Amino acid sequence: WRWCKSVVTSPLSCISTDDMSQVFSVAIDLGLCCRFYSDEKCSVGLNSWGGDGAWYPGTFGVNDQFRTSVGSYQC
């Protein structure tokens, strides 16, 4: 996503994803830039989405595969 800047990776800003529907509603409502990871510690980027974490916004649809592959995120 071209308007997003890299977040500072910190255990304090990493959030484990238990309910992805809440994550997306918050990100959309507030217009946040979020980066998603496949592990629960924000250290392993989603390989199928660029390898460095998938930015949101920039993903125009959220399918079941994306929801199940995300373990944590940072905004």
Number of C-alpha atoms within 10 A of each C-alpha: 13 7 7 15 11 11 12 11 12 11 11 8 14 20 17 18 20 11 9 17 11 11 15 16 11 12 15 13 8 9 11 16 19 22 24 29 27 22 17 16 18 23 18 16 21 20 13 11 14 10 12 15 23 23 23 19 19 13 10 7 8 11 8 8 8 16 13 11 15 22 21 23 25 24 18
